[in-house]
Amino acid sequence: MSTFDFTAQDIAGSTVDLSKYKGKVLLIVNTASDCGFTPQYKGLEKVYEQFKDKGAVVLGFPCNQFGGQEPKGEAEIGAFCEKNFGVTFPLFSKVDVNGAGAHPLFQHLKKEAPGLLGTQAIKWNFTKFLIKKDGSVYKRYSPQTSPEELVGDIEKLLAE
């Protein structure tokens, strides 16, 4: 199974087949608007701008499972991200990333790239997954890892 085998609802409610990103490097992030890490939206947008024409895409998945830090609805989330951080990368509808209702994409990502000590659960907002061009999961990064710190790995995967 590959990342490209999944679908997700975009922020406007349309179904997106992730196979449309085949051949691209993906940075998939669970996001939130009211989190200490929320300023990472700016770094994510910077990475997206740097690599979007070179074959890499950032995908943001808002999640309200950590301290209720994403209470807004989809329209508000989109407006907030655009107004405050100039976000132009694709945003998706809110998802659960842990528990029985976790989105199948995140179930897959967690299984393929477990966290510290092999735990699968995502610990907080802005956990990042880097996906190779073939749809396989390259690596999981902690919320503390800034988007800019991933530039070297993204360049490496684009060169493969």
C-alpha distance (Angstrom), angle and dihedral (degrees) to the residues before:
residue distance angle dihedral
M1 . . .
S2 3.80 . .
T3 3.79 135.5 .
F4 3.79 85.9 -111.3
D5 3.83 91.2 64.2
F6 3.82 92.4 73.4
T7 3.77 136.4 83.0
A8 3.79 128.8 -153.6
Q9 3.79 137.7 -178.1
D10 3.79 113.8 -106.3
I11 3.80 120.1 -135.9
A12 3.82 89.3 -90.4
G13 3.82 91.7 54.0
S14 3.81 98.8 -105.7
T15 3.80 119.6 134.9
V16 3.79 113.0 -111.2
D17 3.79 119.9 -160.9
L18 3.79 104.1 -145.5
S19 3.81 88.9 -148.8
K20 3.82 84.6 82.8
Y21 3.83 85.3 77.4
K22 3.82 95.1 55.4
G23 3.78 110.1 139.4
K24 3.81 92.9 25.0
V25 3.79 130.9 103.6
L26 3.82 109.6 -119.0
L27 3.77 130.7 -155.6
I28 3.81 106.9 -162.1
V29 3.81 116.8 -167.9
N30 3.80 134.5 178.4
T31 3.80 104.7 -137.7
A32 3.81 141.3 -171.0
S33 3.80 134.4 -168.9
D34 3.82 99.7 -142.4
C35 3.81 101.4 45.4
G36 3.80 132.7 112.4
F37 3.81 85.9 -118.8
T38 3.83 93.9 51.9
P39 3.84 91.4 104.6
Q40 3.83 85.4 69.1
Y41 3.81 85.6 80.9
K42 3.81 85.1 78.6
G43 3.82 91.6 53.7
L44 3.80 92.0 44.7
E45 3.81 89.9 53.2
K46 3.82 90.2 47.8
V47 3.83 90.6 52.6
Y48 3.81 90.3 46.2
E49 3.82 91.8 50.9
Q50 3.81 90.9 47.6
F51 3.81 95.4 51.2
K52 3.82 109.8 22.6
D53 3.80 92.5 96.4
K54 3.81 91.5 43.8
G55 3.81 96.8 56.4
A56 3.81 107.3 -86.2
V57 3.80 127.7 113.6
V58 3.81 132.6 -170.1
L59 3.82 115.5 -143.0
G60 3.80 118.6 -165.5
F61 3.80 121.8 -156.5
P62 3.81 113.5 -172.0
C63 3.81 113.9 -143.2
N64 3.82 131.4 -173.9
Q65 3.82 97.2 -166.3
F66 3.80 97.6 100.6
G67 3.78 114.7 71.6
G68 3.82 92.1 -36.9
Q69 3.81 88.1 -79.6
E70 3.81 95.4 151.1
P71 3.81 103.8 51.8
K72 3.82 95.1 143.5
G73 3.79 125.9 102.2
E74 3.79 121.4 -113.9
A75 3.82 96.7 -94.3
E76 3.81 91.0 50.2
I77 3.81 91.9 46.9
G78 3.80 92.0 52.2
A79 3.81 92.9 47.2
F80 3.83 92.1 46.0
C81 3.82 93.1 50.9
E82 3.79 93.5 46.4
K83 3.81 95.7 44.7
N84 3.80 98.7 42.5
F85 3.79 102.8 32.2
G86 3.82 106.5 16.3
V87 3.80 90.7 -119.6
T88 3.80 113.7 -173.7
F89 3.83 98.9 157.5
P90 3.82 116.8 104.4
L91 3.79 115.6 -77.7
F92 3.78 123.7 -165.1
S93 3.79 135.5 -154.2
K94 3.77 117.5 -82.5
V95 3.79 114.3 -76.4
D96 3.77 138.9 -177.5
V97 3.79 111.9 -119.1
N98 3.82 97.7 -173.4
G99 3.78 135.9 41.6
A100 3.78 133.9 29.0
G101 3.81 92.2 -45.3
A102 3.80 95.5 50.6
H103 3.80 113.0 138.8
P104 3.83 109.8 -101.0
L105 3.82 90.2 -120.9
F106 3.80 91.0 59.3
Q107 3.80 91.8 43.9
H108 3.81 86.3 56.8
L109 3.81 95.3 44.7
K110 3.81 93.0 49.8
K111 3.79 92.3 48.8
E112 3.81 92.8 48.7
A113 3.82 95.3 44.4
P114 3.81 111.5 26.6
G115 3.77 118.9 -167.5
L116 3.77 131.3 -123.5
L117 3.81 113.7 -23.2
G118 3.79 90.2 2.8
T119 3.80 96.1 -66.3
Q120 3.78 112.9 152.8
A121 3.81 99.4 -160.5
I122 3.77 116.9 103.0
K123 3.79 107.0 -122.3
W124 3.82 102.0 -156.2
N125 3.79 148.8 -18.4
F126 3.80 119.6 -57.4
T127 3.80 96.8 34.4
K128 3.80 104.2 156.6
F129 3.81 132.8 -147.9
L130 3.79 121.4 -165.7
I131 3.80 114.3 -152.1
K132 3.82 126.0 -159.7
K133 3.82 123.0 -129.7
D134 3.82 89.6 -99.6
G135 3.82 91.4 57.6
S136 3.80 96.4 -106.5
V137 3.80 119.2 132.6
Y138 3.81 112.1 -105.9
K139 3.81 101.6 -176.9
R140 3.81 147.6 -25.4
Y141 3.81 120.0 -128.5
S142 3.80 128.6 -161.6
P143 3.80 123.5 -115.9
Q144 3.81 88.4 -107.3
T145 3.82 90.6 62.6
S146 3.79 106.7 95.0
P147 3.80 118.6 -134.9
E148 3.81 89.3 -118.4
E149 3.83 89.7 60.9
L150 3.82 88.9 64.0
V151 3.81 95.3 60.4
G152 3.82 93.6 95.8
D153 3.81 92.9 51.0
I154 3.82 91.8 46.0
E155 3.81 90.7 51.2
K156 3.82 90.0 48.6
L157 3.83 92.3 51.7
L158 3.81 92.5 45.7
A159 3.80 89.3 54.4
E160 3.83 92.9 53.0
